[in-house]
Amino acid sequence: MKETSTVDRLLRNMNNMHELGKQRAFELGNPFYAHYKEDGGYYRKEMPTGEKYLVTVEIIMDENDMPVEIKDTVIKQIE
């Protein structure tokens, strides 16, 4: 029996695509940002360590309108 990879399992359900982004962000040691309806308009910032925060986000763009930096302000820690 052939074992399916994590990527193959995730691609079967396109609603889980954000999980690939989260996995990659954590592999690089970066936080993962997501926008959930229940967070009242704030972004959720999840750290590779499992800590979660509600934050406001400012995306700094370069002269070509490409994102170069994310500045966030912590509103509160959650969970």
HUGISUL-V738925 format. One record per helix or strand of 2 or more residues. SS is the DSSP state (@ for helix, = for strand). FROM is the first residue (numbers start at 0). LEN is the number of residues. If there is no record, write none. Layout:
# HUGISUL-V738925
SS,FROM,LEN
SS,FROM,LEN
This chain:
# HUGISUL-V738925
@,5,7
@,13,14
=,31,4
@,36,3
=,42,4
=,51,10
=,66,12
